[in-house]
Amino acid sequence: MLEKSLKKRLHDLQEREGFFRFIVEHSSDAMVVVDHTRRVRFLNPAALRLFPYPAEQMLGQRFPFPLHTDTPQEIDLCPDKRELRIAEMRVVEASWQGETFYVITLRDITEQVRLRERLRSLVLIDDLTGLYNRRGFLTLAEQQLKVAQRKKQGLVLVFTDLDDLKQINDTFGHQEGDRALVDVATILKATFRQSDIIARLGGDEFVVLALEAHASRTEALTTRLQKNIKKHNTHAQRPYTLSMSIGTVRYNPEFPCSIEDLLAQADAHMYARKQNKREP
């Protein structure tokens, strides 16, 4: 009986290991594992496709980029400029069998960077915050909706409004109001991925189009945003508390709609939540 139970547990472990290996090997994101000496110990197939070096030149060698666990980075994979290849890199520190490892995920954002630079030349950036403005957002978002429709991928649109901006302006002056808007931009950039489309639509309104987002990710995005707002209020030395009303809507490629429709739906959800805040 004991032997049978042990065989079943071993079989379950092997099945689970095989499943995790399948996920890692078929992930579209590159994955690299680095030890505490920064030596590369593992690369998945996506990483081998992403880096311009063969596996034998990377395994056992020092990972050539800084490992920052607090914020995502944009890294240039071809510093010799033979070609433009930019990746978004995220690093998580982990411990396994008493040894420290760094699990690195990378996503190729070369096309987004190319497009971003083209947009800058078209003056589609908000001067105050450095985010996309309304025109820049609509230009990028419409393109991403076409990609999502073609690839049958979900998107999440987050519409947010800085609460009481007029009161901040009237009480502390417009310079402090501008400072609050810049703080919102900083919080949004810390919350979302660099590959997501973040914009200030105008006034106190901001929007984010989160790419390749499943329905289950919507609540997680909202929770992370609220957490970062709270963290900002704890550490920032401001004469007011920053507050934001948030509305979200998911784009389902099975039922396509326009970016204007998504904005209207998310705006309505945001307004309803703002009204709930005001009710006693």
C-alpha positions, 0 to 999 in steps of 0.5 A: 500500500505504501509502495503504491502511494509513493509511486502515485506521488512520484507520478504526480510530481513527474506530471507536474514537472513535465507540465511546468517544463511545457509552459516554460518551453512554449512561453512566448516570453524569454526566460533566463535563470541566473545564479548569485554570481550572475552566471547564466544557468538556464535559457528557454527556447524563446530566450535563445531566439531573442538573444543574438548569441548562441547558447554556448556563449551564454550558459555559464557566462556572466549575464551582461545586464544589471539585475534590478528587481524593483522596476522593469528595464528596457535593454538594448540586446545589440549594443554594437548597433548592428540592428535595433533589438530592444527588450523589456526585462523584469527580474525576480529574486528567488531562493531554491535549495538554499541558493539565491537565483534571479529569474529573468523574463524578457519581452521583445518590444522593438516594434513598440520602441520604433513606433514610440520614436516615430510618435515622438516625432509626430508630437503625440506626447503630453508635454507635462507628463511625458505620456502619450496624449489623446492623439498618440493613444488613439493612434497606438490603441487602434493599431493594437486592437487590429493586432488583438483581433487578428491574434484573438488576444484579450486587452484591458482598458483602464480609465482613471481620473485624478480626484479633486484636481480643481480643489488642489489647484484652488487650494495649493496653486496650479503648479501643485496641480501639475505636480499631482498630474506628474505623480499620477503618470509616475504611478501608472508607469510603475504599475503597468508594463512598458509595453502597455500604452499609457496616456493622459487624455487631457485635464485629469483623465488618464488611460492605459491599454494593457496588452495581452491581458486575460480577464483574470488580470483585470482585478489584479491590475486594479489592485496593483494600481491602488497599492501603488497609490497608497504607497505614494501617499505614504512616502510622498511629502504632499499637502494632500492625499492623492486619490484616483477613480478607476474604471476598467473594461475588457476587449474581447476579440470574439466581440470586436468594438472600436477604441472609442466604444471601449473608452466610453464603457470604461469612462462610465464605470469610472464615473459610477465608482466616483459617484459611489465615493461621494455617497455618504 
